[in-house]
Amino acid sequence: MSITIAIDCRPLLRRPTGVGIYLAGLLPALASIDRDNRYLLFSSSLRERYNRESLPAFSNSCFRDWYIPVRVLNAAWHFLGSPPLDLLFRESIHITHSPHPLILPARKARTIVTIHDLFFLSHPELVDREMSTHYPALVHKHARKADGIITDSEYSKREIIERLQVDPEKVRIIPLGTRPLAPVISDRPRDSILFVGRIEHRKNIGNLIRAFSRMKEKDAQLRLVGPPGAGSSEFRTMALSSGVKDRIIFAGYMNGLELAAEYARARVFVFPSLCEGFGLPLLEAMQHGVPIAASSATSIPEVAGDAAHYFDPQQPEQIASILDRLWSDETERAALTQAGRRRWPMFSWEETARRTIETYRRVAGQ
């Protein structure tokens, strides 16, 4: 029996990171393998329009793009539970799937939310004001009310069950995926230590800068690729007073070939996060053959496995030691590169999509 699923595409507006990248991987995979179910996709914004040409080719779908400000629609949905999506689409919906922790309301549909991590609960002092005020209470309420919860890792499942006090039976672990990438041919030397992600407190950029300034190796360049987030101006000021300011580059947001070129010039990839629900850049680094130095915190070892050397993210001296070691030891770099090439094919968006469809059917009672 076919079911109708409504999915929020708004995280794909602007420059996608995090949840947007999750959707950018999941939606095409769903379109590729699901010929049975109907998908209702939507976006909303007063100023920005979704690029309809980028919509995946679902065999049975409908797309709506409403001229409603994001904050207005969010406030109505999150606090009032209205207007219901089936009214806006003018058709019956069996499942609503929110790619973030707050429910998409519909009158008769069962509801699924994706919760990648709970950093805003474990480190409330490091998130912006909006995330630390109403959001935690809303997430508690919506998680308990949702009929199903999708998360990326064993670590996140444990956090969700313990912190949100939800029924373990409704939490499903579905790891994220990756797709084969065309190699970038570059004649540039591998002269950089690369970080990819939002420039914010949760990514532990402060300790990364401290560690980089303490490295014995003085030929390396630290390249920070990603959009600004909470604390980004503080990190730029820290870099200026680090003693190595000329070798710390805030390169901004990149994707596609630009980002691939950054991986191609990296000798080491560093991922010092305090908290991750998964960590997609780890898979990207493996695909590009870049050895990984990573935080031992939260879900990161689940994803990177034996393809990384780990450090305590709260110890800049330890981070510096690992970076020095990988920078200078070609044999260790080669071993990690080979481990990464074995590991990354274990993760695919097609498998993510297959398990997501299974979850839709289970929650719908099929």
C-alpha positions in Angstrom: 0.0 0.0 0.0 1.3 3.4 -1.0 1.8 6.0 1.7 2.1 9.8 1.4 5.1 11.4 3.2 5.6 15.2 3.7 9.2 16.5 4.1 10.5 19.9 4.9 13.0 21.1 2.3 13.7 24.6 3.9 17.2 23.6 5.2 18.3 23.4 1.6 17.8 27.1 1.1 20.9 29.3 1.1 24.2 27.4 1.6 23.3 24.0 3.1 25.2 22.7 6.1 24.3 20.1 8.6 20.6 19.3 8.2 20.7 20.7 4.6 23.5 18.3 3.6 21.5 15.5 5.2 18.5 16.3 3.0 20.8 16.8 -0.1 21.9 13.2 0.4 18.7 11.6 1.5 16.2 13.1 -1.0 17.9 12.0 -4.2 18.4 8.5 -2.8 14.7 8.3 -1.8 13.7 9.3 -5.3 16.1 6.7 -6.8 14.8 3.7 -4.9 11.2 4.4 -3.9 8.7 4.0 -6.7 5.8 3.1 -4.5 5.2 6.1 -2.2 4.1 9.7 -2.7 6.3 12.6 -1.5 5.0 16.1 -0.7 8.0 18.4 -0.5 7.8 22.1 0.5 9.8 25.2 1.2 8.8 28.6 2.6 10.4 32.0 2.7 9.4 35.6 2.2 12.5 36.4 0.1 14.2 33.2 -1.0 12.9 30.8 -3.6 13.9 27.1 -3.8 15.5 26.0 -7.0 12.9 23.7 -8.5 15.4 22.4 -11.1 17.3 20.8 -8.2 14.4 18.8 -7.0 15.1 15.0 -7.2 13.1 13.1 -9.8 10.5 11.3 -7.6 8.1 9.1 -9.5 5.2 10.5 -7.5 5.6 13.8 -5.8 4.3 17.4 -5.3 6.3 20.5 -4.4 5.0 23.7 -2.8 6.9 26.9 -2.3 5.0 29.2 0.1 5.7 33.0 0.5 5.6 32.7 4.3 8.5 33.9 6.5 10.3 31.0 8.1 10.1 32.4 11.6 6.3 33.0 11.2 5.6 29.5 10.0 7.9 28.0 12.7 6.3 29.9 15.5 2.8 28.8 14.3 3.8 25.2 14.0 6.0 24.8 17.1 3.8 26.7 19.5 0.3 26.3 18.1 0.6 23.1 16.0 -1.1 24.9 13.1 -1.8 25.2 10.2 -1.7 21.5 9.5 0.3 20.4 6.4 -2.6 18.4 5.0 -4.7 21.6 4.9 -1.8 23.5 3.1 -1.3 20.7 0.6 -5.1 19.9 0.4 -4.6 16.2 0.5 -4.3 13.4 3.0 -0.8 12.7 4.6 0.2 9.5 6.3 3.6 10.6 7.6 5.3 14.0 8.2 9.1 13.8 8.4 10.9 16.7 9.9 14.7 16.7 9.3 15.1 18.6 12.6 13.8 17.8 16.1 10.5 19.7 15.9 7.3 18.1 14.5 5.6 19.1 11.2 1.9 19.1 12.2 -0.8 17.4 10.2 -4.3 16.5 11.3 -4.2 12.7 10.9 -0.6 12.0 10.0 1.9 10.2 12.2 5.0 12.1 12.8 8.8 11.4 12.5 11.6 13.8 13.5 15.3 13.5 12.9 17.5 14.4 15.9 21.2 14.5 14.9 22.5 15.5 18.3 21.7 17.3 21.5 24.6 19.7 21.8 22.3 22.5 22.8 21.4 20.5 25.9 24.9 19.2 26.8 26.6 22.6 26.2 23.9 25.3 26.6 26.6 27.9 27.3 28.1 27.5 23.8 25.0 28.0 21.7 23.3 31.2 20.6 20.4 32.7 22.6 17.6 31.3 20.4 18.9 27.7 20.9 19.2 28.1 24.6 15.8 29.6 25.5 12.6 28.1 24.0 14.3 25.4 21.9 15.2 22.9 24.6 11.7 22.8 26.1 10.2 22.4 22.6 12.5 19.6 21.7 11.6 17.7 24.9 7.9 18.2 24.1 8.1 17.2 20.5 10.4 14.2 21.0 7.9 12.7 23.5 5.0 13.5 21.1 6.6 12.2 17.9 5.6 8.7 16.7 9.2 8.0 15.5 12.7 9.4 16.0 15.5 8.9 13.5 19.1 9.5 14.6 22.6 9.0 13.2 24.5 7.0 15.8 24.5 4.9 18.9 25.9 7.8 20.8 22.9 10.1 19.8 20.4 7.3 20.5 21.7 7.0 24.1 21.6 10.8 24.6 18.0 11.0 23.2 16.7 8.3 25.5 18.5 9.5 28.6 18.0 13.3 28.2 14.6 13.4 26.5 13.1 10.4 28.4 11.5 8.9 25.3 10.6 5.3 24.6 13.7 3.5 23.2 11.5 1.5 20.9 10.6 4.6 18.8 14.3 5.7 18.2 15.8 4.3 15.1 19.6 4.6 14.2 20.1 5.3 10.5 23.7 6.3 9.7 24.3 8.9 7.1 25.8 8.2 3.7 28.2 9.4 1.1 28.6 9.1 -2.7 31.6 8.3 -4.7 33.4 11.6 -5.7 35.5 12.2 -8.8 39.1 12.7 -7.8 40.6 16.2 -8.2 43.9 16.3 -10.0 46.1 18.9 -8.4 49.8 19.7 -8.8 49.8 21.7 -5.6 51.8 20.2 -2.7 49.8 18.8 0.2 50.7 21.8 2.4 47.7 22.2 4.7 45.9 20.9 7.7 42.2 21.1 6.8 39.1 21.6 8.9 35.6 21.5 7.3 32.5 22.6 9.2 30.8 25.6 10.7 33.2 27.9 12.5 31.5 27.7 15.9 32.1 26.7 19.6 30.8 23.2 19.2 33.5 22.5 16.6 36.2 23.4 19.2 37.9 25.9 16.9 39.5 27.7 19.9 41.4 24.6 21.0 42.3 23.8 17.4 43.9 27.3 17.0 45.7 26.8 20.3 47.0 23.4 19.2 48.1 24.7 15.8 50.1 27.5 17.4 52.0 24.9 19.6 52.9 22.6 16.7 56.6 22.0 16.2 56.1 21.8 12.5 56.2 25.4 11.1 55.6 24.8 7.4 51.9 23.8 7.8 49.0 26.0 7.0 45.7 25.6 8.9 42.7 26.1 6.5 39.3 26.5 8.1 36.6 25.9 5.5 33.0 26.7 6.5 30.5 29.4 7.3 30.6 31.6 10.4 28.7 30.4 13.5 28.5 31.2 17.2 31.9 32.5 18.3 33.4 33.0 14.8 34.5 36.6 15.5 36.1 35.4 18.7 38.1 32.8 16.8 39.3 35.4 14.2 40.6 37.6 17.1 42.3 34.5 18.7 44.0 33.7 15.4 45.4 37.3 15.1 47.0 37.0 18.5 48.2 33.3 18.1 51.7 34.1 16.8 50.9 32.1 13.6 48.2 34.4 12.1 49.7 34.3 8.6 49.3 30.5 8.5 45.6 30.4 9.7 43.2 30.9 6.8 39.5 31.4 7.3 38.5 30.2 3.8 34.7 30.6 4.1 31.9 28.3 2.8 32.7 26.0 -0.1 31.1 23.0 -1.8 31.6 21.1 -5.0 34.8 21.4 -6.9 36.1 24.2 -4.6 35.8 21.9 -1.5 37.3 19.0 -3.4 40.3 21.1 -4.2 40.8 21.8 -0.5 40.8 18.1 0.2 43.3 17.6 -2.6 45.8 20.0 -1.1 45.4 18.7 2.5 48.1 16.6 4.1 46.0 16.0 7.2 42.3 16.5 8.0 41.5 17.5 11.5 38.1 17.2 13.2 38.2 18.5 16.8 34.5 18.7 17.6 33.2 18.6 21.1 30.0 16.9 19.9 28.8 15.3 16.7 25.8 13.2 15.9 27.7 11.8 12.9 30.3 14.0 11.1 30.0 13.8 7.4 33.3 15.6 6.6 35.0 12.5 8.1 33.6 10.4 5.2 34.6 13.1 2.7 38.2 13.1 4.0 38.3 9.3 3.6 37.1 9.5 0.1 39.7 12.0 -0.8 42.5 9.9 0.7 43.3 12.4 3.5 44.5 10.9 6.9 42.4 12.0 9.8 43.2 13.4 13.3 40.0 13.5 15.2 38.3 14.1 18.6 37.6 11.0 20.6 34.3 12.6 21.7 30.7 11.4 21.2 29.9 9.6 17.9 33.2 10.4 16.0 34.9 7.0 16.7 31.8 5.2 15.5 32.1 6.9 12.1 35.9 7.1 11.6 36.8 3.7 13.1 40.4 2.8 12.4 40.8 5.5 9.8 41.7 8.2 12.4 44.2 9.0 15.1 42.2 10.3 18.1 42.9 13.0 20.7 41.1 14.5 23.7 39.4 17.6 22.3 40.0 19.5 25.6 43.8 19.0 25.4 45.5 21.4 22.9 48.9 19.9 23.6 47.6 16.4 22.7 46.0 17.8 19.5 49.3 19.4 18.6 51.2 16.2 19.2 48.9 14.2 16.9 49.1 16.8 14.2 52.9 16.9 14.3 53.1 13.2 14.2 50.8 12.8 11.2 52.4 15.8 9.4 55.8 14.3 9.5 55.2 10.5 9.3 54.4 9.4 5.8 54.0 5.8 6.8 51.3 6.6 9.3 49.5 8.8 6.9 49.5 6.0 4.3 48.1 3.5 6.8 45.2 5.9 7.7 44.5 6.6 4.1 44.2 2.9 3.3 41.9 2.4 6.3 39.7 5.2 5.1 39.4 3.7 1.6 38.2 0.5 3.2 35.8 2.2 5.5 33.9 4.9 3.6 32.1 2.5 1.2 30.4 1.1 4.2 28.2 4.2 4.3 25.8 5.0 1.4 22.8 7.3 1.0 21.0 4.4 -0.7 21.2 2.4 2.5 20.2 5.5 4.5 17.1 5.9 2.2 16.2 2.2 2.4 16.2 2.2 6.2 14.3 5.5 6.2 11.5 4.0 4.0 11.4 1.0 6.4 10.9 3.5 9.2 8.1 5.4 7.3 6.2 2.1 6.8 6.7 0.9 10.4 5.5 4.2 11.9 2.5 4.2 9.4 1.6 0.7 10.7 2.5 -1.3 7.6 
